[in-house]
Amino acid sequence: SVTGVQTCALPILVAVKKETHITKRSISKFSNTKKIRARRKPGRIAFLGDSVMSGFGIYVNLGANTKSFAEIGLSVLTLNNSRMSDPLTYNADRVFIMIGTNDCVGNRSDSAIENDMDAYISVCKKLHNKNKNVEIIAMGIGPTNSDRVPMDNVNRYNSALKRRVSGMSYVKFFDTAKYLKNSSGKLDGQYSGADG
């Protein structure tokens, strides 16, 4: 296992441009098996987050080994302080977290965003303490086209999240906003609900 993650070795073949007198007579460096580590398929998958993440449970068939713990209006502080019991009991092997849009309403200072990040990191650590093999995908929050949730807040939140999880081997950051932005940096209209 690598960094506490259950893995299995997979052989990789390397192509050689053409056979030479060396490769005909002996085993060259190109003939040796190389190994990489690949994650095993997760037994259980969980989704944590706010109303945006709750859409996964509404619009996607999650399957038997997948459960959503997303709630409309949920903040990262509330998730950390009072909503972790059920996700911890479920004990998923892979967890997708997308939370923070509610935390970015109005004028948010950098220190307020850092407090949110402390709670976010605490959520990740609780999941990891429960299951040392957990893989967490920290999904940055999506862009908006509403002044209620200013894009400056969204961008600072996502930057802080990416920075804070970068040293955690069991957490990977996914830049959700990158795929949902239009040319002006706001939420593309084709992805927008009534509240923007």
N, C-alpha and C positions, 0 to 999 in steps of 0.2 A: 504494500500500500504506500501511496505517496501522500504526505501531509494528511494522514488520517482518512483518506478516501479509498474505499474499496475499488481496486482496479484489476484489470487483466492485461496481459501482454499480447500484443498483436504483431505478427511479422510484417515487415515492409520490404517490398522488392524495389531495387534501384536499377533502372535501365542503363545499359552500357551502349555507347555509340556504335562500336563494332568490336568484334572479338580480336584479341591480339595473341601473340605467342605466350604472353604471361597468363592470360585468362584461360587458354587452352590447357596449359600444363599444371596450373596450380589454382588454389582458391585465392582470388584477389580480394581486396577490400570491397569490391562490388558484389562478391558472391556471398559475403557474410550476411546473416540475418540481423536486421536491426529491430529493436523493440521500442515501442512507445506505450504509454499508459492511456487506457480509455475507460471512461466511467461505465459502470454497469447500469442497466436500465433501472430507473427508480421504482421501488415497490409502491410508494405513495407520493402523490404530488398535492401541494396545497397552494392556494391563492390567498394572499392577505392584502387588504387595502380598503380604499374608499369606494365611492359610487362608480368611478371609472373602472376599477378592477371588478366590481360586482357585475359589470356587463359580461365578463367572461362566463359567469354562471348562468346568465340569462340567455345569451346568444350562441354559446358554444356547448356542445354536449361534452361534459367534463369526463365522463367515463366512470367505471366502477372504482378505480384506484385514485380518484382525484376529488378534492373537496374544496369549496370556496368558503373562506371566512371573512369575506369582504362585507362592509356595511356602508350604507349611504350616510354621509356626514361624518365619517370616522376621521379623527386626527391621529397623527403618529403618537402624540402624548397619551391619548386615551387607549390606543392599541397597546402601548407599552405598559401602562399602569393598570388596566382592568380588563383587557380583551385577549390575553395570551393563554388563558387556561385551556380553552378548546383546541387551539392550534398545537399547543404542547402535548396535549393528550393524544391527538391524532398522530403526532410523531412522524412527519413526512420526511422522505429522503431528498426531495427537491421542493423548494419553496420559491414562488414568484411573489415579490412584494412590489406593489405600486400604491404608494400613499404619499400625500403631501399637498394635493391641490387645495384642500380645505385649510391647510396651514399657510398657504400663500395668498390668502384673501387680504386685501387692503395694503397698507404700508408696512412692510416687514423689515426690520433692521437685520444687519448681519448677525448680531448676537442672538436675536430670536431664532434665526435659521440655524445657528450653531446649537441652540438648545434643542431644536427639533432633531438635529443630527445625533445628539447624545441619546435621545430616546430611540431613534432608528437603530443605532449601533447596539443599544441595549436589547432591542428585539432580536437582532441577528445573533447576539451572544447567547440569549436564552434558548433560541432554536438550536444553536451549536452545542450548548451544554447538555441539552436533551438528547441529541443525536450527533455524535462526533463525525459522522459520515455525511451530514446534510450538505447539500449544495443549494446556495441561496442566490437567486437572480434579483438584484436590486434594480428595478426598472425605474428610470427617471420619469418624472411626471410629464405628461404631454403638454404641448403648447395650448394656449387658449386664444379666443378672439373676443374676450370680454375684459373691460377695464376693471371689473371686480377682482379679477385675478391677473394682475399686471405681468407681462412677459418678463420684466426685469426680475421679479420675485421668482418666477419659474426657472429662469436661467441661473440665478444665484443658488437656488435650492439644488438644482441638478448638479451644478459645479461642486457644491459642498458635499453632496452625496457621493459623487465619483471620487473626490479626494479622500473622504473619510473611509470608504470601503476598500481603497486601493491596497492597503496593507493586510487585508484579511483574506487568507488563502481560500477560504470556503465561500466567499462572496464574489460574484461577478457583476459588474455594472453594465446595464443595457440602456443605451441612449434612445429612449422612446421618442422624444421630441424630434430627433433628427429625421425620423421617417414620417412625421405627421405635419411638419411645417410647410407653409407655402413660401413663395419667394420673398414675402415681407417679414418672415420669421414668426408669423402667427399660425394658429390652427387652420389648416386647409379646410375650406367650407364643406367639402364632401365628407369630412369626418365629424362635423359639428352637430351637436344636439341643440335643442331650443335654448339652453342656458349658455351656450358658447364654450 
